[in-house]
Amino acid sequence: MLLHNFKELKVWKMSIDFVTKIYEMSASFPQYEMYGLTSQLRRAALSIPSNIAEGSGRGDKEFIRFLSISIASAFEVETQLIVAKNLNFISESELEKLISQIQEIQKMIHGLSRSLQAKI
């Protein structure tokens, strides 16, 4: 069983930076969305690096499962960002930047998962 240091994983570092951006960006959402889209978006974004970290402390098979949860959260965030744009909470350019970042994270998680699968 090989344990991974999540703090050394580039995808974890990028995910942490992304969560920070999501928190900063969603601070401008309407107050009435505090327990709706704002909360859901923040929780889904936070789930990405959290599941990477949690899975890294387990064996490779379990890590792959946690990466799967992490990538699902990334797709959830992508969907919620589109909704935020449709509600005019964020601009088109903001959406494009954030979508580009989350898609890069998705690719990295997928790549890490594939490399772990190749080892087992």
C-alpha positions in Angstrom: 0.0 0.0 0.0 1.6 3.3 -1.2 0.5 6.5 0.5 0.7 9.7 -1.4 1.6 13.2 0.0 -1.3 15.2 -1.2 0.4 18.5 -0.5 3.0 17.6 -3.2 0.4 16.9 -5.9 0.0 19.6 -8.4 -3.7 18.9 -8.9 -4.3 19.3 -5.2 -2.5 22.7 -5.2 -4.4 23.9 -8.2 -7.7 22.7 -6.6 -6.9 24.7 -3.4 -6.3 27.8 -5.5 -9.5 27.2 -7.4 -11.5 26.9 -4.2 -10.1 30.2 -3.0 -11.2 31.8 -6.3 -14.7 30.3 -6.0 -15.1 31.7 -2.4 -13.9 35.1 -3.5 -16.1 35.1 -6.7 -19.2 33.9 -4.9 -19.0 36.5 -2.2 -20.6 38.9 -4.6 -23.7 36.6 -5.2 -27.0 37.9 -3.9 -27.6 37.4 -0.2 -30.7 35.4 -0.9 -28.4 32.7 -2.5 -26.4 32.3 0.7 -28.0 28.9 1.4 -28.6 28.0 -2.3 -26.2 28.3 -5.1 -23.5 30.0 -3.1 -23.4 27.2 -0.5 -23.7 24.4 -3.1 -20.9 25.8 -5.3 -18.6 26.3 -2.4 -19.2 22.8 -1.0 -18.7 21.2 -4.4 -15.5 23.2 -5.0 -14.1 22.3 -1.6 -14.9 18.7 -2.2 -12.4 18.5 -5.0 -9.1 19.0 -3.0 -10.7 17.4 0.1 -11.3 14.1 -1.6 -7.8 14.2 -3.2 -6.4 14.6 0.3 -8.5 12.0 1.9 -7.9 9.4 -0.8 -4.1 10.0 -0.8 -4.0 8.5 2.7 -5.3 5.2 1.5 -4.2 2.5 -0.9 -4.2 3.0 -4.6 -7.6 1.4 -5.2 -9.3 3.6 -2.6 -7.4 6.6 -3.9 -8.9 6.0 -7.3 -12.4 5.9 -5.8 -11.8 9.2 -4.0 -10.4 10.7 -7.3 -13.7 9.6 -8.9 -15.6 11.5 -6.3 -13.4 14.5 -6.8 -13.9 14.6 -10.5 -17.7 14.3 -10.0 -17.5 17.3 -7.8 -15.5 19.1 -10.5 -18.3 18.4 -13.0 -20.9 19.6 -10.4 -18.9 22.9 -10.1 -18.8 23.3 -13.8 -22.6 23.0 -14.0 -23.1 25.4 -11.1 -20.9 28.0 -12.8 -23.0 27.8 -15.9 -26.1 28.4 -13.8 -24.4 31.3 -12.1 -23.7 32.8 -15.5 -27.3 32.2 -16.7 -28.5 34.1 -13.6 -26.1 36.9 -14.4 -24.1 36.4 -11.1 -20.9 36.2 -13.1 -19.8 37.5 -16.5 -19.1 35.5 -19.6 -15.4 36.2 -19.3 -15.4 35.1 -15.7 -17.2 31.9 -16.6 -14.7 31.2 -19.4 -11.7 31.6 -17.0 -13.2 29.4 -14.3 -14.4 26.7 -16.8 -10.9 26.6 -18.3 -9.4 26.1 -14.8 -11.9 23.5 -13.7 -11.4 21.5 -16.9 -7.7 21.5 -16.4 -8.2 20.2 -12.9 -10.6 17.5 -14.3 -7.9 16.4 -16.8 -5.3 16.2 -14.1 -7.5 14.2 -11.8 -8.3 11.8 -14.7 -4.6 11.5 -15.5 -3.7 10.7 -11.9 -6.4 8.1 -11.7 -5.2 6.5 -14.9 -1.6 6.3 -13.7 -2.8 4.7 -10.5 -4.9 2.2 -12.3 -1.9 1.2 -14.5 0.0 0.3 -11.3 -2.6 -2.0 -9.9 
